[in-house]
Amino acid sequence: MSLRHVVELGVEEAYQLLTETFGLSNLPPLDAIENEDWGRDYLLAKFTEISPQLLARHGFTVNADSPDP
C-alpha cells in the first residue's frame, strides 16, 4: 500500500481527517483558519502529534522518506 504524504492535503481535507478520523477536538473552527496563511501549516503540524503507525493505518505519512509498509 502506498502512503499519501500529508502535505498533499488541502485545508478542509486535513481538518476533516484530524477531527473525524483521528479525533482531535482542540482545533480552532475551520472557518477561523481556512483562509489564513498559517492555517494549513498549523493543521499539517498537528499530524506530527499522531503516531506514524496510526497514520499509516489510514494511508498517510508525515515522512516523505518512509518506505511503504
TIMI-2910 file (N, C-alpha, C, CB; in pm, 1 decimal, decimal comma, always signed):
<rs>
+----------+----------+----------+----------+----------+----------+----------+----------+----------+----------+----------+----------+------+
!      n_x !      n_y !      n_z !     ca_x !     ca_y !     ca_z !      c_x !      c_y !      c_z !     cb_x !     cb_y !     cb_z ! resn !
+----------+----------+----------+----------+----------+----------+----------+----------+----------+----------+----------+----------+------+
!    +84,4 !   -117,9 !     +0,0 !     +0,0 !     +0,0 !     +0,0 !    +88,6 !   +123,8 !     +0,0 !    -95,8 !     +0,0 !   +121,7 !  Met !
!    +60,6 !   +215,3 !    -89,4 !   +134,6 !   +340,0 !    -97,6 !    +74,3 !   +440,7 !     -0,4 !   +133,8 !   +395,5 !   -242,1 !  Ser !
!   +161,6 !   +509,8 !    +71,5 !   +115,0 !   +609,5 !   +167,9 !   +111,5 !   +747,7 !   +103,6 !   +205,3 !   +610,9 !   +292,9 !  Leu !
!    +12,3 !   +823,3 !   +137,2 !     -2,6 !   +960,8 !    +88,3 !    +59,4 !  +1056,0 !   +189,5 !   -152,9 !   +996,3 !    +63,8 !  Arg !
!   +145,8 !  +1143,1 !   +143,5 !   +209,7 !  +1240,0 !   +232,0 !   +107,5 !  +1346,5 !   +269,8 !   +334,8 !  +1304,2 !   +164,5 !  His !
!   +105,4 !  +1385,9 !   +396,0 !     +4,9 !  +1481,6 !   +443,7 !    +16,0 !  +1618,3 !   +376,5 !    +17,2 !  +1498,4 !   +593,5 !  Val !
!   +131,6 !  +1653,5 !   +319,5 !   +143,1 !  +1783,8 !   +253,3 !    +56,8 !  +1791,2 !   +128,0 !   +288,7 !  +1812,1 !   +217,4 !  Val !
!     +6,8 !  +1677,7 !    +81,5 !    -82,0 !  +1675,1 !    -35,3 !   -225,4 !  +1714,9 !     +0,5 !    -81,4 !  +1535,9 !    -98,3 !  Glu !
!   -253,4 !  +1725,7 !   +128,7 !   -388,7 !  +1755,8 !   +174,6 !   -419,4 !  +1904,8 !   +166,8 !   -407,7 !  +1706,8 !   +316,9 !  Leu !
!   -542,2 !  +1935,8 !   +133,1 !   -590,2 !  +2072,4 !   +141,7 !   -634,8 !  +2100,2 !   +284,6 !   -705,7 !  +2097,2 !    +41,5 !  Gly !
!   -665,4 !  +2224,0 !   +312,5 !   -703,3 !  +2264,5 !   +448,1 !   -828,0 !  +2190,1 !   +495,8 !   -727,5 !  +2415,6 !   +453,5 !  Val !
!   -931,6 !  +2188,4 !   +415,0 !  -1056,4 !  +2125,0 !   +457,5 !  -1039,3 !  +1974,7 !   +476,9 !  -1166,6 !  +2152,0 !   +355,6 !  Glu !
!   -966,8 !  +1910,3 !   +386,1 !   -944,5 !  +1766,1 !   +398,2 !   -860,0 !  +1732,9 !   +521,8 !   -876,1 !  +1712,1 !   +271,6 !  Glu !
!   -756,4 !  +1811,5 !   +546,0 !   -672,2 !  +1790,5 !   +663,6 !   -753,2 !  +1808,8 !   +791,3 !   -552,5 !  +1886,9 !   +662,3 !  Ala !
!   -835,0 !  +1912,5 !   +794,8 !   -918,0 !  +1939,8 !   +912,3 !  -1013,8 !  +1824,0 !   +938,3 !   -996,7 !  +2071,0 !   +893,7 !  Tyr !
!  -1077,1 !  +1776,8 !   +833,4 !  -1172,1 !  +1666,9 !   +847,0 !  -1103,4 !  +1540,0 !   +897,6 !  -1241,0 !  +1639,6 !   +713,1 !  Gln !
!   -987,6 !  +1509,9 !   +843,6 !   -914,5 !  +1391,3 !   +890,4 !   -874,7 !  +1404,7 !  +1037,2 !   -789,2 !  +1368,4 !   +804,4 !  Leu !
!   -822,2 !  +1520,0 !  +1072,8 !   -777,3 !  +1539,5 !  +1210,8 !   -892,9 !  +1528,9 !  +1309,9 !   -709,1 !  +1675,1 !  +1225,2 !  Leu !
!  -1006,9 !  +1584,8 !  +1274,3 !  -1118,9 !  +1584,8 !  +1368,6 !  -1199,5 !  +1456,0 !  +1364,7 !  -1209,7 !  +1701,2 !  +1340,2 !  Thr !
!  -1231,6 !  +1407,8 !  +1245,3 !  -1320,4 !  +1291,8 !  +1234,5 !  -1247,4 !  +1158,0 !  +1240,6 !  -1397,9 !  +1299,7 !  +1106,5 !  Glu !
!  -1134,5 !  +1148,2 !  +1174,6 !  -1062,0 !  +1020,9 !  +1170,5 !   -971,4 !  +1003,8 !  +1291,7 !   -979,6 !  +1011,2 !  +1042,7 !  Thr !
!   -899,8 !  +1110,7 !  +1328,5 !   -802,3 !  +1099,6 !  +1436,8 !   -850,5 !  +1157,1 !  +1568,8 !   -676,1 !  +1167,7 !  +1397,3 !  Phe !
!   -970,5 !  +1213,8 !  +1571,0 !  -1034,3 !  +1253,1 !  +1695,1 !   -979,3 !  +1375,7 !  +1765,9 !  -1027,9 !  +1143,0 !  +1785,6 !  Gly !
!   -905,8 !  +1461,4 !  +1696,7 !   -857,3 !  +1582,3 !  +1761,5 !   -973,9 !  +1679,0 !  +1780,5 !   -743,6 !  +1648,1 !  +1678,6 !  Leu !
!   -988,8 !  +1729,5 !  +1899,5 !  -1100,4 !  +1819,2 !  +1928,4 !  -1054,0 !  +1957,0 !  +1974,0 !  -1189,4 !  +1758,3 !  +2034,0 !  Ser !
!   -924,3 !  +1976,7 !  +1981,0 !   -871,6 !  +2103,0 !  +2032,1 !   -829,3 !  +2198,2 !  +1920,2 !   -753,8 !  +2076,3 !  +2123,5 !  Asn !
!   -890,6 !  +2184,2 !  +1802,3 !   -856,0 !  +2270,0 !  +1690,1 !   -949,7 !  +2390,3 !  +1684,6 !   -861,7 !  +2191,3 !  +1558,3 !  Leu !
!   -901,2 !  +2503,0 !  +1632,7 !   -990,6 !  +2615,6 !  +1611,6 !  -1095,1 !  +2577,5 !  +1506,2 !   -911,0 !  +2742,1 !  +1568,1 !  Pro !
!  -1206,1 !  +2647,2 !  +1499,0 !  -1305,5 !  +2617,9 !  +1395,1 !  -1243,9 !  +2633,7 !  +1256,0 !  -1428,5 !  +2710,5 !  +1409,9 !  Pro !
!  -1287,2 !  +2551,0 !  +1164,3 !  -1233,1 !  +2553,6 !  +1028,3 !  -1245,1 !  +2691,5 !   +965,1 !  -1304,3 !  +2451,0 !   +941,5 !  Leu !
!  -1358,5 !  +2756,0 !   +981,9 !  -1375,5 !  +2886,5 !   +918,3 !  -1282,0 !  +2993,6 !   +974,9 !  -1518,6 !  +2931,7 !   +933,2 !  Asp !
!  -1224,9 !  +2968,7 !  +1091,4 !  -1130,5 !  +3063,9 !  +1150,7 !   -989,1 !  +3048,3 !  +1094,3 !  -1127,3 !  +3046,4 !  +1301,9 !  Ala !
!   -959,4 !  +2933,8 !  +1035,7 !   -822,1 !  +2910,4 !   +988,4 !   -809,7 !  +2883,4 !   +839,2 !   -763,7 !  +2795,7 !  +1061,9 !  Ile !
!   -919,7 !  +2849,8 !   +771,3 !   -908,1 !  +2804,2 !   +633,1 !   -853,5 !  +2908,7 !   +536,6 !  -1040,8 !  +2759,3 !   +585,2 !  Glu !
!   -871,8 !  +3035,2 !   +562,6 !   -821,8 !  +3138,8 !   +472,4 !   -701,6 !  +3214,0 !   +529,2 !   -932,2 !  +3236,8 !   +441,1 !  Asn !
!   -644,0 !  +3161,5 !   +633,3 !   -527,1 !  +3223,9 !   +695,2 !   -399,4 !  +3161,1 !   +638,3 !   -531,7 !  +3208,4 !   +850,3 !  Glu !
!   -295,8 !  +3240,9 !   +621,1 !   -169,3 !  +3190,7 !   +567,8 !   -111,4 !  +3079,1 !   +655,3 !    -68,5 !  +3305,0 !   +555,6 !  Asp !
!   -130,8 !  +3089,4 !   +784,3 !    -73,7 !  +2993,5 !   +877,6 !   -164,2 !  +2872,7 !   +900,5 !    -45,1 !  +3061,2 !  +1008,9 !  Trp !
!   -288,3 !  +2878,1 !   +853,8 !   -386,0 !  +2773,5 !   +883,8 !   -345,3 !  +2635,0 !   +836,5 !   -516,5 !  +2808,9 !   +822,7 !  Gly !
!   -302,7 !  +2624,1 !   +712,5 !   -263,6 !  +2493,6 !   +658,4 !   -141,1 !  +2440,7 !   +731,7 !   -235,2 !  +2503,4 !   +506,9 !  Arg !
!    -42,4 !  +2525,1 !   +754,5 !    +77,4 !  +2482,4 !   +826,5 !    +43,3 !  +2434,0 !   +966,9 !   +178,6 !  +2596,6 !   +833,7 !  Asp !
!    -47,7 !  +2504,7 !  +1032,1 !    -91,5 !  +2465,5 !  +1165,8 !   -151,8 !  +2326,0 !  +1163,8 !   -193,0 !  +2566,2 !  +1221,1 !  Tyr !
!   -239,9 !  +2301,0 !  +1067,0 !   -303,9 !  +2169,5 !  +1059,4 !   -203,0 !  +2060,2 !  +1026,0 !   -415,5 !  +2170,8 !   +955,0 !  Leu !
!   -113,8 !  +2087,0 !   +931,7 !    -14,7 !  +1985,7 !   +895,8 !    +76,8 !  +1953,4 !  +1013,4 !    +68,3 !  +2032,7 !   +776,5 !  Leu !
!   +108,7 !  +2051,7 !  +1094,4 !   +190,9 !  +2027,4 !  +1212,8 !   +119,9 !  +1935,6 !  +1311,6 !   +226,6 !  +2159,6 !  +1280,6 !  Ala !
!    -12,3 !  +1942,3 !  +1316,8 !    -88,3 !  +1856,4 !  +1407,4 !    -72,5 !  +1708,3 !  +1371,8 !   -236,1 !  +1895,1 !  +1404,6 !  Lys !
!    -47,1 !  +1677,4 !  +1244,7 !    -26,4 !  +1538,2 !  +1204,4 !    +99,5 !  +1478,1 !  +1268,3 !    -16,7 !  +1528,9 !  +1052,1 !  Phe !
!   +195,5 !  +1564,0 !  +1304,7 !   +317,4 !  +1513,1 !  +1368,1 !   +291,4 !  +1465,1 !  +1511,0 !   +425,4 !  +1621,3 !  +1368,6 !  Thr !
!   +177,2 !  +1501,0 !  +1567,1 !   +139,6 !  +1456,7 !  +1701,4 !    +73,5 !  +1318,4 !  +1699,9 !    +45,5 !  +1558,3 !  +1765,4 !  Glu !
!    +47,6 !  +1266,2 !  +1581,1 !    -17,3 !  +1136,1 !  +1565,5 !    +90,9 !  +1033,8 !  +1534,4 !   -126,8 !  +1139,2 !  +1452,7 !  Ile !
!    +80,3 !   +916,5 !  +1592,3 !   +184,2 !   +815,6 !  +1571,9 !   +194,1 !   +776,8 !  +1424,5 !   +155,8 !   +691,0 !  +1657,8 !  Ser !
!   +315,3 !   +753,7 !  +1376,4 !   +333,6 !   +712,7 !  +1237,1 !   +256,9 !   +584,4 !  +1202,9 !   +481,3 !   +692,8 !  +1208,5 !  Pro !
!   +245,5 !   +495,5 !  +1299,9 !   +173,4 !   +370,2 !  +1276,9 !    +24,3 !   +396,2 !  +1253,1 !   +192,2 !   +275,0 !  +1396,5 !  Gln !
!    -34,5 !   +484,3 !  +1332,3 !   -175,7 !   +516,9 !  +1316,2 !   -198,9 !   +589,1 !  +1183,4 !   -225,0 !   +603,4 !  +1433,8 !  Leu !
!   -111,4 !   +681,1 !  +1150,0 !   -122,7 !   +749,3 !  +1021,8 !   -117,0 !   +648,4 !   +907,0 !    -11,1 !   +854,4 !  +1006,7 !  Leu !
!    -22,1 !   +556,3 !   +914,2 !     -5,7 !   +455,8 !   +808,2 !   -129,0 !   +367,1 !   +795,2 !   +117,3 !   +369,3 !   +835,7 !  Ala !
!   -191,3 !   +334,0 !   +906,5 !   -313,5 !   +253,4 !   +901,4 !   -423,9 !   +321,2 !   +820,9 !   -363,1 !   +225,0 !  +1042,0 !  Arg !
!   -418,2 !   +453,4 !   +817,1 !   -518,5 !   +529,2 !   +742,3 !   -464,2 !   +576,2 !   +607,2 !   -565,6 !   +649,6 !   +824,3 !  His !
!   -342,9 !   +531,0 !   +572,5 !   -286,9 !   +559,2 !   +440,6 !   -206,5 !   +686,3 !   +427,2 !   -394,0 !   +563,8 !   +344,7 !  Gly !
!   -159,5 !   +741,1 !   +540,2 !    -86,6 !   +867,8 !   +537,3 !    +49,8 !   +856,7 !   +604,6 !   -168,5 !   +976,6 !   +604,7 !  Phe !
!   +136,2 !   +950,6 !   +571,5 !   +267,1 !   +962,4 !   +634,9 !   +303,5 !  +1109,6 !   +647,5 !   +375,3 !   +885,7 !   +554,3 !  Thr !
!   +388,9 !  +1140,2 !   +744,2 !   +443,1 !  +1275,2 !   +756,3 !   +588,9 !  +1276,7 !   +711,8 !   +430,1 !  +1326,7 !   +901,3 !  Val !
!   +644,4 !  +1159,0 !   +686,3 !   +783,4 !  +1144,6 !   +648,6 !   +791,5 !  +1104,7 !   +502,3 !   +854,3 !  +1041,2 !   +738,0 !  Asn !
!   +841,4 !  +1192,9 !   +418,5 !   +849,9 !  +1165,8 !   +275,1 !   +945,0 !  +1050,6 !   +244,1 !   +894,7 !  +1290,6 !   +201,2 !  Ala !
!  +1036,6 !  +1020,9 !   +334,5 !  +1134,7 !   +916,0 !   +312,0 !  +1092,0 !   +780,4 !   +365,5 !  +1264,0 !   +954,7 !   +374,0 !  Asp !
!   +973,5 !   +771,5 !   +427,1 !   +933,6 !   +644,8 !   +486,8 !   +895,3 !   +544,7 !   +378,7 !   +817,0 !   +665,5 !   +584,3 !  Ser !
!   +939,1 !   +420,0 !   +395,7 !   +903,2 !   +317,7 !   +298,2 !   +756,6 !   +277,7 !   +311,4 !   +992,6 !   +195,1 !   +314,8 !  Pro !
!   +702,1 !   +223,9 !   +206,5 !   +566,3 !   +171,4 !   +212,4 !   +563,1 !    +52,7 !   +307,1 !   +515,8 !   +131,0 !    +71,6 !  Asp !
!   +456,8 !    +39,0 !   +387,3 !   +450,1 !    -73,8 !   +481,3 !   +430,2 !   -205,2 !   +409,8 !   +338,0 !    -53,2 !   +581,3 !  Pro !
+----------+----------+----------+----------+----------+----------+----------+----------+----------+----------+----------+----------+------+
</rs>
